[in-house]
């Protein structure tokens, strides 16, 4: 069981890099490889980032997450040194206890004030 879940934007970036690498490593000339090679390099809209323009880098999702964590430590985040490793007691405590602990740590408890916030 994977204890700590990598943020979604990092997982998407990792998956995109894997897809682009697989397409570029294909030896046979299949339609998908042709589409990738003949794709326009100029974007029509600035906001669009097609997957075929992604640069291939040797990155891992956990490595990117660790770098992001070191560059921006959230409030009370100094308690956790490595976000990719489970905290002590993670496997022994029940989920409901972890939920309560995280709510207390982030000051976002189940109260009437938080419901109408």
DSSP file (Angstrom, degrees, kcal/mol; ACC not computed):
  #  RESIDUE AA STRUCTURE BP1 BP2  ACC     N-H-->O    O-->H-N    N-H-->O    O-->H-N    TCO  KAPPA ALPHA  PHI   PSI    X-CA   Y-CA   Z-CA
    1    1 A X              0   0    0      0, 0.0     2,-0.6     0, 0.0     0, 0.0   0.000 360.0 360.0 360.0 134.5    0.0    0.0    0.0
    2    2 A X        -     0   0    0      1,-0.2     3,-0.1    84,-0.0     0, 0.0  -0.750 360.0-170.1 -87.1 122.9    1.3    3.4   -0.9
    3    3 A X        +     0   0    0     -2,-0.6     2,-0.5     1,-0.2    -1,-0.2   0.911  67.1  45.1 -85.7 -43.7    1.1    5.6    2.1
    4    4 A X  S    S-     0   0    0     80,-0.3     2,-0.5    82,-0.0    -1,-0.2  -0.893  75.6-144.0-108.8 129.2    1.8    9.1    0.8
    5    5 A X        -     0   0    0     -2,-0.5     2,-0.1    -3,-0.1     3,-0.1  -0.788  15.0-128.4 -97.9 127.5    0.1   10.2   -2.4
    6    6 A X        -     0   0    0     -2,-0.5     5,-0.1     1,-0.1    56,-0.1  -0.451  39.8 -92.3 -69.3 141.9    2.0   12.5   -4.8
    7    7 A X     >  -     0   0    0     54,-0.1     4,-2.0    -2,-0.1     3,-0.5  -0.197  34.1-118.1 -56.8 149.0    0.2   15.7   -5.8
    8    8 A X  H  > S+     0   0    0      1,-0.2     4,-2.7     2,-0.2     5,-0.2   0.856 110.5  55.3 -62.5 -39.2   -1.9   15.4   -8.9
    9    9 A X  H  > S+     0   0    0      1,-0.2     4,-1.8     2,-0.2    -1,-0.2   0.862 110.4  47.4 -65.0 -32.3    0.0   18.0  -11.0
   10   10 A X  H  > S+     0   0    0     -3,-0.5     4,-2.2     2,-0.2    -1,-0.2   0.885 111.5  50.1 -73.4 -39.0    3.3   16.1  -10.3
   11   11 A X  H  X S+     0   0    0     -4,-2.0     4,-2.5     2,-0.2    -2,-0.2   0.908 110.9  49.7 -64.0 -41.3    1.7   12.8  -11.3
   12   12 A X  H  X S+     0   0    0     -4,-2.7     4,-2.5     2,-0.2    -2,-0.2   0.914 110.9  49.2 -63.4 -42.6    0.3   14.3  -14.5
   13   13 A X  H  X S+     0   0    0     -4,-1.8     4,-2.1    -5,-0.2    -1,-0.2   0.911 112.3  48.4 -62.5 -42.6    3.7   15.7  -15.4
   14   14 A X  H  X S+     0   0    0     -4,-2.2     4,-1.9     2,-0.2    -2,-0.2   0.908 111.7  49.1 -63.8 -43.5    5.4   12.4  -14.7
   15   15 A X  H  X S+     0   0    0     -4,-2.5     4,-2.3     1,-0.2    -2,-0.2   0.889 109.6  52.3 -65.1 -39.4    2.8   10.5  -16.8
   16   16 A X  H  X S+     0   0    0     -4,-2.5     4,-2.6     1,-0.2     5,-0.2   0.921 108.7  50.0 -62.0 -44.3    3.3   13.0  -19.7
   17   17 A X  H  X S+     0   0    0     -4,-2.1     4,-2.2     1,-0.2    -1,-0.2   0.882 110.5  50.5 -62.5 -38.2    7.0   12.5  -19.7
   18   18 A X  H  X S+     0   0    0     -4,-1.9     4,-2.3     2,-0.2    -1,-0.2   0.911 111.2  47.9 -66.3 -41.9    6.6    8.7  -19.7
   19   19 A X  H  X S+     0   0    0     -4,-2.3     4,-2.4     2,-0.2    -2,-0.2   0.938 113.2  47.1 -64.6 -47.2    4.2    8.8  -22.7
   20   20 A X  H  X S+     0   0    0     -4,-2.6     4,-2.4     1,-0.2    -1,-0.2   0.901 112.6  50.1 -62.0 -41.0    6.4   11.2  -24.7
   21   21 A X  H  X S+     0   0    0     -4,-2.2     4,-1.6    -5,-0.2    -1,-0.2   0.909 110.6  49.5 -64.6 -42.1    9.5    9.0  -24.0
   22   22 A X  H  X S+     0   0    0     -4,-2.3     4,-0.6     2,-0.2    -2,-0.2   0.915 111.6  48.9 -62.9 -42.5    7.6    5.8  -25.0
   23   23 A X  H >< S+     0   0    0     -4,-2.4     3,-0.9     1,-0.2    -2,-0.2   0.923 113.0  46.4 -64.3 -43.5    6.5    7.4  -28.3
   24   24 A X  H 3< S+     0   0    0     -4,-2.4    -1,-0.2     1,-0.2    -2,-0.2   0.763 110.0  54.9 -71.5 -23.8   10.0    8.7  -29.1
   25   25 A X  H 3< S+     0   0    0     -4,-1.6     2,-0.3    -5,-0.2    -1,-0.2   0.545  78.9 114.0 -85.6  -7.2   11.6    5.3  -28.3
   26   26 A X    <<  -     0   0    0     -3,-0.9     4,-0.0    -4,-0.6    -3,-0.0  -0.486  49.0-165.8 -67.9 126.9    9.3    3.4  -30.7
   27   27 A X        +     0   0    0     -2,-0.3     2,-0.2     2,-0.1    -1,-0.2   0.838  65.8  77.8 -82.3 -34.6   11.4    1.9  -33.5
   28   28 A X  S    S-     0   0    0      1,-0.1     2,-1.5     5,-0.0     5,-0.1  -0.490  87.5-119.6 -79.0 145.5    8.6    1.1  -35.8
   29   29 A X        +     0   0    0     -2,-0.2     2,-0.2     4,-0.1    -1,-0.1  -0.661  49.0 163.8 -86.9  87.1    7.0    3.9  -37.8
   30   30 A X    >>  -     0   0    0     -2,-1.5     4,-2.1     1,-0.1     3,-0.5  -0.604  52.6-101.7-100.5 164.0    3.4    3.7  -36.6
   31   31 A X  H 3> S+     0   0    0      1,-0.2     4,-2.8     2,-0.2     5,-0.2   0.846 120.1  56.5 -55.9 -36.5    0.7    6.5  -37.0
   32   32 A X  H 3> S+     0   0    0      1,-0.2     4,-1.9     2,-0.2    -1,-0.2   0.906 108.7  46.4 -63.6 -40.3    1.2    7.7  -33.4
   33   33 A X  H <> S+     0   0    0     -3,-0.5     4,-2.3     2,-0.2    -1,-0.2   0.895 112.1  51.2 -68.4 -39.2    4.9    8.3  -33.9
   34   34 A X  H  X S+     0   0    0     -4,-2.1     4,-2.5     2,-0.2    -2,-0.2   0.922 109.6  50.1 -62.9 -43.9    4.2   10.0  -37.2
   35   35 A X  H  X S+     0   0    0     -4,-2.8     4,-0.6     1,-0.2    -1,-0.2   0.903 111.2  49.5 -60.4 -40.9    1.6   12.3  -35.6
   36   36 A X  H  < S+     0   0    0     -4,-1.9     3,-0.4    -5,-0.2    -1,-0.2   0.897 113.9  44.6 -66.1 -40.7    4.1   13.2  -32.9
   37   37 A X  H  < S+     0   0    0     -4,-2.3    -2,-0.2     1,-0.2    -1,-0.2   0.838 117.7  43.7 -73.6 -32.8    6.9   14.0  -35.3
   38   38 A X  H  < S+     0   0    0     -4,-2.5    -1,-0.2    -5,-0.2    -2,-0.2   0.390  84.8 123.2 -94.1   3.7    4.7   16.0  -37.7
   39   39 A X  S  < S-     0   0    0     -4,-0.6     2,-0.1    -3,-0.4    -3,-0.0  -0.342  72.2-100.9 -66.0 144.6    2.9   17.9  -34.9
   40   40 A X        -     0   0    0      1,-0.1    -1,-0.1     2,-0.1    -2,-0.1  -0.394  20.9-153.7 -67.2 141.3    3.2   21.7  -35.1
   41   41 A X  S    S+     0   0    0     -2,-0.1     2,-0.4    -3,-0.1    -1,-0.1   0.741  76.0  80.7 -85.0 -24.2    5.7   23.3  -32.8
   42   42 A X  S    S-     0   0    0      1,-0.0     2,-0.3     2,-0.0    -2,-0.1  -0.684  79.1-135.4 -85.2 133.2    3.8   26.6  -32.7
   43   43 A X        -     0   0    0     -2,-0.4     3,-0.1     1,-0.1    -2,-0.1  -0.659   3.3-149.7 -87.2 142.4    0.9   26.7  -30.4
   44   44 A X  S    S+     0   0    0     -2,-0.3     2,-0.4     1,-0.2    -1,-0.1   0.897  88.6  30.7 -75.2 -41.2   -2.4   28.2  -31.5
   45   45 A X  S >  S-     0   0    0      1,-0.1     3,-1.0    -3,-0.1    -1,-0.2  -0.945  74.4-139.0-118.7 140.5   -3.3   29.3  -28.0
   46   46 A X  T 3  S+     0   0    0     -2,-0.4    -1,-0.1     1,-0.2    -2,-0.0   0.825 101.9  59.3 -64.9 -30.5   -0.8   30.3  -25.4
   47   47 A X  T 3  S+     0   0    0     -3,-0.0     2,-0.4     2,-0.0    -1,-0.2   0.654  88.6  88.8 -76.0 -13.9   -2.7   28.5  -22.7
   48   48 A X    <   -     0   0    0     -3,-1.0     2,-0.4     1,-0.0    -3,-0.0  -0.699  50.7-176.0 -91.1 134.2   -2.5   25.1  -24.4
   49   49 A X        -     0   0    0     -2,-0.4     5,-0.1    -6,-0.0    -3,-0.1  -0.798  15.9-154.3-126.3  88.3    0.4   22.9  -23.7
   50   50 A X    >   -     0   0    0     -2,-0.4     3,-1.6     1,-0.1     4,-0.2  -0.296  21.3-122.4 -65.2 148.9    0.2   19.8  -25.9
   51   51 A X  G >  S+     0   0    0      1,-0.3     3,-1.6     2,-0.2    -1,-0.1   0.795 106.4  65.7 -63.4 -29.3    1.9   16.7  -24.6
   52   52 A X  G 3  S+     0   0    0      1,-0.3    -1,-0.3   -33,-0.0    -2,-0.1   0.647  95.0  59.0 -73.0 -11.7    4.1   16.3  -27.6
   53   53 A X  G <  S+     0   0    0     -3,-1.6    -1,-0.3     2,-0.1    -2,-0.2   0.474  79.4 117.0 -90.1  -2.4    5.9   19.5  -26.8
   54   54 A X    <   -     0   0    0     -3,-1.6     2,-0.3    -4,-0.2    -3,-0.0  -0.416  66.9-125.6 -68.4 138.2    7.1   18.2  -23.4
   55   55 A X        -     0   0    0     -2,-0.1     2,-0.6     1,-0.1    -1,-0.1  -0.638  21.9-119.3 -83.1 140.6   10.8   17.9  -23.0
   56   56 A X        +     0   0    0     -2,-0.3     2,-0.3   -36,-0.1    -1,-0.1  -0.708  42.8 167.4 -83.2 121.4   12.1   14.6  -21.9
   57   57 A X        -     0   0    0     -2,-0.6     2,-1.6     2,-0.1     0, 0.0  -0.928  45.3-111.5-129.2 154.7   13.9   14.8  -18.6
   58   58 A X        +     0   0    0     -2,-0.3     2,-0.3     2,-0.0    -2,-0.0  -0.662  66.9 137.6 -86.2  85.3   15.1   12.2  -16.1
   59   59 A X        -     0   0    0     -2,-1.6     2,-0.3   -45,-0.1    -2,-0.1  -0.892  40.1-152.8-127.5 158.4   12.6   13.0  -13.4
   60   60 A X     >  -     0   0    0     -2,-0.3     4,-2.4     1,-0.1     5,-0.2  -0.936  26.6-122.0-125.6 154.7   10.5   11.0  -11.0
   61   61 A X  H  > S+     0   0    0     -2,-0.3     4,-2.2     1,-0.2     5,-0.2   0.903 113.8  48.2 -62.7 -41.2    7.3   12.1   -9.4
   62   62 A X  H  > S+     0   0    0      2,-0.2     4,-2.4     1,-0.2    -1,-0.2   0.880 110.7  51.3 -68.9 -35.9    8.6   11.5   -5.9
   63   63 A X  H  > S+     0   0    0      2,-0.2     4,-2.2     1,-0.2    -2,-0.2   0.913 111.5  47.0 -65.3 -42.5   11.8   13.5   -6.7
   64   64 A X  H  X S+     0   0    0     -4,-2.4     4,-2.6     2,-0.2    -2,-0.2   0.901 112.3  50.8 -63.9 -40.7    9.8   16.4   -8.0
   65   65 A X  H  X S+     0   0    0     -4,-2.2     4,-2.4    -5,-0.2    -2,-0.2   0.914 109.7  49.6 -64.1 -42.5    7.5   16.3   -5.0
   66   66 A X  H  X S+     0   0    0     -4,-2.4     4,-2.2     2,-0.2    -1,-0.2   0.913 111.7  48.7 -62.8 -43.0   10.5   16.3   -2.6
   67   67 A X  H  X S+     0   0    0     -4,-2.2     4,-2.0     1,-0.2    -2,-0.2   0.919 112.1  48.8 -61.9 -44.3   12.0   19.3   -4.5
   68   68 A X  H  X S+     0   0    0     -4,-2.6     4,-1.9     1,-0.2    -2,-0.2   0.892 110.7  51.2 -62.9 -39.8    8.7   21.2   -4.4
   69   69 A X  H  < S+     0   0    0     -4,-2.4    -1,-0.2     1,-0.2    -2,-0.2   0.891 110.0  49.1 -65.2 -40.5    8.4   20.5   -0.7
   70   70 A X  H  < S+     0   0    0     -4,-2.2     3,-0.3     1,-0.2    -1,-0.2   0.845 112.5  48.1 -69.2 -33.7   11.9   21.8    0.1
   71   71 A X  H  < S+     0   0    0     -4,-2.0     2,-0.4     1,-0.3    -2,-0.2   0.834 125.4  25.3 -76.7 -32.7   11.3   25.0   -1.9
   72   72 A X     <  -     0   0    0     -4,-1.9     2,-0.6    -5,-0.2    -1,-0.3  -0.851  69.8-172.1-136.6 100.0    8.0   25.8   -0.3
   73   73 A X        -     0   0    0     -2,-0.4     3,-0.1    -3,-0.3     5,-0.1  -0.820  22.8-135.7 -91.8 120.3    7.3   24.4    3.2
   74   74 A X    >   -     0   0    0     -2,-0.6     3,-2.6     1,-0.2     4,-0.3  -0.114  42.7 -63.5 -68.8 171.8    3.7   25.0    4.2
   75   75 A X  T 3  S+     0   0    0      1,-0.3    -1,-0.2     2,-0.1     0, 0.0  -0.341 127.5   3.6 -56.7 132.5    2.7   26.2    7.7
   76   76 A X  T >  S+     0   0    0     -3,-0.1     3,-0.7     1,-0.1    -1,-0.3   0.665  97.2 123.5  60.5  19.3    3.6   23.6   10.3
   77   77 A X  G X   +     0   0    0     -3,-2.6     3,-1.2     1,-0.2    -2,-0.1   0.580  47.7  83.2 -83.6  -9.7    5.3   21.6    7.4
   78   78 A X  G 3  S+     0   0    0     -4,-0.3    -1,-0.2     1,-0.3    -3,-0.1   0.664  76.9  71.8 -69.0 -13.5    8.6   21.6    9.1
   79   79 A X  G <  S+     0   0    0     -3,-0.7     2,-0.6     1,-0.1    -1,-0.3   0.862  93.0  61.8 -65.5 -35.3    7.4   18.6   11.1
   80   80 A X    <   +     0   0    0     -3,-1.2     3,-0.2    -4,-0.2    -1,-0.1  -0.835  59.6 178.0 -98.9 119.4    7.6   16.5    8.0
   81   81 A X  S    S+     0   0    0     -2,-0.6     2,-0.4     1,-0.3    -1,-0.2   0.850  77.5  25.2 -88.4 -37.5   11.2   16.2    6.5
   82   82 A X    >   -     0   0    0      3,-0.1     3,-1.4     1,-0.1    -1,-0.3  -0.932  63.4-165.3-130.9 107.8   10.4   13.9    3.6
   83   83 A X  T 3  S+     0   0    0     -2,-0.4    -1,-0.1     1,-0.3     4,-0.1   0.673  86.5  63.7 -68.7 -15.2    6.8   13.9    2.2
   84   84 A X  T 3  S+     0   0    0    -22,-0.1     2,-0.4     2,-0.1   -80,-0.3   0.622  92.5  74.1 -84.0 -11.6    7.4   10.7    0.3
   85   85 A X  S <  S-     0   0    0     -3,-1.4    -3,-0.1   -82,-0.1     2,-0.1  -0.808  89.7-109.7-102.0 142.3    7.9    8.6    3.4
   86   86 A X        -     0   0    0     -2,-0.4     3,-0.1     1,-0.1     2,-0.1  -0.367  35.6-111.1 -68.0 148.2    5.1    7.6    5.8
   87   87 A X    >   -     0   0    0      1,-0.1     3,-2.0    -4,-0.1     4,-0.3  -0.387  45.0 -82.5 -73.6 155.8    5.0    9.3    9.2
   88   88 A X  T 3  S+     0   0    0      1,-0.3    -1,-0.1     2,-0.1     0, 0.0  -0.375 119.3  20.2 -59.0 133.0    5.7    7.2   12.3
   89   89 A X  T 3> S+     0   0    0     -3,-0.1     4,-2.2    -2,-0.1    -1,-0.3   0.483  84.2 126.8  87.3   3.3    2.5    5.4   13.3
   90   90 A X  T <4 S+     0   0    0     -3,-2.0    -2,-0.1     1,-0.2     8,-0.1   0.883  77.7  40.2 -62.3 -38.9    0.9    5.7    9.9
   91   91 A X  T  4 S+     0   0    0     -4,-0.3    -1,-0.2     1,-0.2    -3,-0.1   0.697 116.1  50.5 -84.3 -18.6    0.2    2.0    9.6
   92   92 A X  T  4 S+     0   0    0     -3,-0.2    -2,-0.2     2,-0.1     2,-0.2   0.813  97.3  73.3 -91.0 -30.9   -0.8    1.5   13.3
   93   93 A X  S  < S-     0   0    0     -4,-2.2     2,-0.1     1,-0.1    -4,-0.0  -0.512  83.8-115.1 -83.3 152.2   -3.4    4.3   13.6
   94   94 A X     >  -     0   0    0     -2,-0.2     4,-1.5     1,-0.1     3,-0.5  -0.399  28.4-109.1 -78.4 163.1   -6.8    4.1   12.1
   95   95 A X  H  > S+     0   0    0      1,-0.2     4,-2.5     2,-0.2     5,-0.2   0.887 116.2  58.8 -61.1 -40.8   -7.8    6.5    9.3
   96   96 A X  H  > S+     0   0    0      1,-0.2     4,-2.0     2,-0.2    -1,-0.2   0.844 104.8  51.1 -61.4 -32.7  -10.2    8.4   11.6
   97   97 A X  H  > S+     0   0    0     -3,-0.5     4,-2.4     2,-0.2    -1,-0.2   0.876 109.7  49.5 -71.3 -36.6   -7.4    9.2   14.0
   98   98 A X  H  X S+     0   0    0     -4,-1.5     4,-2.7     2,-0.2    -2,-0.2   0.881 109.0  53.2 -67.4 -37.0   -5.2   10.6   11.2
   99   99 A X  H  X S+     0   0    0     -4,-2.5     4,-2.2     2,-0.2    -2,-0.2   0.940 111.1  45.6 -61.8 -46.9   -8.1   12.7   10.0
  100  100 A X  H  X S+     0   0    0     -4,-2.0     4,-2.3     2,-0.2    -2,-0.2   0.918 113.0  50.7 -62.3 -44.2   -8.5   14.2   13.4
  101  101 A X  H  X S+     0   0    0     -4,-2.4     4,-2.5     1,-0.2    -2,-0.2   0.919 111.6  47.0 -60.8 -44.9   -4.8   14.8   13.7
  102  102 A X  H  X S+     0   0    0     -4,-2.7     4,-2.3     1,-0.2    -1,-0.2   0.866 110.5  52.5 -67.4 -35.3   -4.6   16.5   10.4
  103  103 A X  H  X>S+     0   0    0     -4,-2.2     5,-2.3    -5,-0.2     4,-0.5   0.902 112.5  45.0 -66.6 -39.5   -7.6   18.7   11.2
  104  104 A X  H ><5S+     0   0    0     -4,-2.3     3,-0.5     3,-0.2    -2,-0.2   0.905 113.2  50.9 -67.9 -40.7   -6.0   19.8   14.4
  105  105 A X  H 3<5S+     0   0    0     -4,-2.5    -2,-0.2     1,-0.2    -1,-0.2   0.884 117.3  38.3 -65.1 -39.0   -2.6   20.3   12.7
  106  106 A X  H 3<5S-     0   0    0     -4,-2.3    -1,-0.2    -5,-0.2    -2,-0.2   0.435 107.5-123.4 -92.3   0.5   -4.1   22.5   10.0
  107  107 A X  T <<5S+     0   0    0     -3,-0.5    -3,-0.2    -4,-0.5    -4,-0.1   0.892  75.9 122.3  57.6  42.6   -6.6   24.2   12.3
  108  108 A X      < +     0   0    0     -5,-2.3    -4,-0.1    -6,-0.2    -1,-0.1  -0.539  37.2 163.0-130.1  65.1   -9.5   23.1   10.1
  109  109 A X        -     0   0    0     -6,-0.1     2,-1.3    -2,-0.1     5,-0.2  -0.295  51.1 -92.5 -84.1 167.4  -11.6   21.2   12.6
  110  110 A X  S    S+     0   0    0      4,-0.1     2,-0.3     3,-0.1    -1,-0.1  -0.681  71.8 137.8 -80.1  95.8  -15.3   20.2   12.2
  111  111 A X     >  -     0   0    0     -2,-1.3     4,-1.4     1,-0.1     3,-0.2  -0.901  68.2-109.4-134.8 164.8  -17.0   23.1   13.9
  112  112 A X  H  > S+     0   0    0     -2,-0.3     4,-1.5     1,-0.2     5,-0.1   0.856 118.3  58.6 -62.3 -34.3  -20.0   25.2   13.2
  113  113 A X  H  4 S+     0   0    0      1,-0.2    -1,-0.2     2,-0.2     3,-0.1   0.902 105.7  47.7 -62.0 -41.5  -17.8   28.1   12.4
  114  114 A X  H >4 S+     0   0    0      1,-0.2     3,-0.7     2,-0.2    -1,-0.2   0.778 105.6  59.4 -73.3 -26.3  -16.0   26.1    9.6
  115  115 A X  H 3< S+     0   0    0     -4,-1.4    -1,-0.2     1,-0.2    -2,-0.2   0.905 113.4  36.5 -67.4 -41.0  -19.4   25.0    8.1
  116  116 A X  T 3<        0   0    0     -4,-1.5    -1,-0.2     1,-0.2    -2,-0.2   0.149 360.0 360.0 -99.0  18.9  -20.5   28.5    7.5
  117  117 A X    <         0   0    0     -3,-0.7    -1,-0.2    -5,-0.1    -2,-0.1   0.458 360.0 360.0 -78.4 360.0  -17.2   29.9    6.6
